[in-house]
């Protein structure tokens, strides 16, 4: 028997006692998921608006960002801002002056107001992070309670890139002073569609 075989045999004979895995407790969010989502979102610096349908998005964006030099959307129903360039292989440098990006989210999470987004909704992966202001549209019925629910929801999905986004970009590294927009969007506006 070689030294290697002796070592592997000794390891195999000296295994720890097997113990059952811990049960994951129920971390469900108490009360109304929509109210919880809105409350948390506003606490971390997002603005939240409830709309009845996509027709209300364009006027709201124009009202909230009247000085925007360049607003882009990957949502065809918002035709004024729709940009097929976001889907194409256009150079990422072409997006450097985007003030407002309007994108869809798959669903939101009530416990932390995070929104799940994959690259099929953003066109270019950089879009949610390079724009000065980010607007995310989600259906109000697509809000789950916890991150446990969220990971359960995406567990069977196929996607190349996905990210949870919660609140505007922020840091408090320097002198513990909160700075918004340090390394991403200065603001996050969440539009919750009732249908």
Secondary structure, DSSP 8 states (H G I E B T S, - for coil): --HHHHHHHHHHHT----------------S-HHHHHHHHHHHTT-EEEEESSTHHHHHHHHHHTTT-S-EEES-TTSTTTB-GGGTTT--GGGGTT--EEEEE-SEEETTT--EEEEHHHHSSTTHHHHSSEEEEEEETT-EESSHHHHHHHHTT---S-EEEE-SS-EE-TTTT--EETSSS-SEEEEEEE--
